[in-house]
Amino acid sequence: METLRRLASSLLSKGVISAGWYSILTGLALLVVGSALASVSGDDRAAGVVSVVAFLGGVWQLERGLRSEFQRRPRARDDNF
């Protein structure tokens, strides 16, 4: 996991991926972790609480990234008729 984080961090610092896509990928990772923890919540009581927190954090990061990447930007005007 540390290698993936280092790779994503280096890509972000080089400008290969934007901050919005970084948030989207983080949100998806948190959703996967949340669903994995929810599957073992019957065995461990704390896993249920942590899975809800991870799931909510994942939804928030995903929404934040999607809003950042797909926001409406004003069109550039072409004044050269």
Secondary structure as a PSIPRED ss2 file (coil, helix, strand):
# PSIPRED VFORMAT (PSIPRED V4.0)

   1 M C   1.000  0.000  0.000
   2 E H   0.000  1.000  0.000
   3 T H   0.000  1.000  0.000
   4 L H   0.000  1.000  0.000
   5 R H   0.000  1.000  0.000
   6 R H   0.000  1.000  0.000
   7 L H   0.000  1.000  0.000
   8 A H   0.000  1.000  0.000
   9 S H   0.000  1.000  0.000
  10 S H   0.000  1.000  0.000
  11 L H   0.000  1.000  0.000
  12 L H   0.000  1.000  0.000
  13 S H   0.000  1.000  0.000
  14 K H   0.000  1.000  0.000
  15 G C   1.000  0.000  0.000
  16 V C   1.000  0.000  0.000
  17 I C   1.000  0.000  0.000
  18 S C   1.000  0.000  0.000
  19 A H   0.000  1.000  0.000
  20 G H   0.000  1.000  0.000
  21 W H   0.000  1.000  0.000
  22 Y H   0.000  1.000  0.000
  23 S H   0.000  1.000  0.000
  24 I H   0.000  1.000  0.000
  25 L H   0.000  1.000  0.000
  26 T H   0.000  1.000  0.000
  27 G H   0.000  1.000  0.000
  28 L H   0.000  1.000  0.000
  29 A H   0.000  1.000  0.000
  30 L H   0.000  1.000  0.000
  31 L H   0.000  1.000  0.000
  32 V H   0.000  1.000  0.000
  33 V H   0.000  1.000  0.000
  34 G H   0.000  1.000  0.000
  35 S H   0.000  1.000  0.000
  36 A H   0.000  1.000  0.000
  37 L H   0.000  1.000  0.000
  38 A H   0.000  1.000  0.000
  39 S H   0.000  1.000  0.000
  40 V C   1.000  0.000  0.000
  41 S C   1.000  0.000  0.000
  42 G C   1.000  0.000  0.000
  43 D C   1.000  0.000  0.000
  44 D C   1.000  0.000  0.000
  45 R H   0.000  1.000  0.000
  46 A H   0.000  1.000  0.000
  47 A H   0.000  1.000  0.000
  48 G H   0.000  1.000  0.000
  49 V H   0.000  1.000  0.000
  50 V H   0.000  1.000  0.000
  51 S H   0.000  1.000  0.000
  52 V H   0.000  1.000  0.000
  53 V H   0.000  1.000  0.000
  54 A H   0.000  1.000  0.000
  55 F H   0.000  1.000  0.000
  56 L H   0.000  1.000  0.000
  57 G H   0.000  1.000  0.000
  58 G H   0.000  1.000  0.000
  59 V H   0.000  1.000  0.000
  60 W H   0.000  1.000  0.000
  61 Q H   0.000  1.000  0.000
  62 L H   0.000  1.000  0.000
  63 E H   0.000  1.000  0.000
  64 R H   0.000  1.000  0.000
  65 G H   0.000  1.000  0.000
  66 L H   0.000  1.000  0.000
  67 R H   0.000  1.000  0.000
  68 S H   0.000  1.000  0.000
  69 E H   0.000  1.000  0.000
  70 F C   1.000  0.000  0.000
  71 Q C   1.000  0.000  0.000
  72 R C   1.000  0.000  0.000
  73 R C   1.000  0.000  0.000
  74 P C   1.000  0.000  0.000
  75 R C   1.000  0.000  0.000
  76 A C   1.000  0.000  0.000
  77 R C   1.000  0.000  0.000
  78 D C   1.000  0.000  0.000
  79 D C   1.000  0.000  0.000
  80 N C   1.000  0.000  0.000
  81 F C   1.000  0.000  0.000
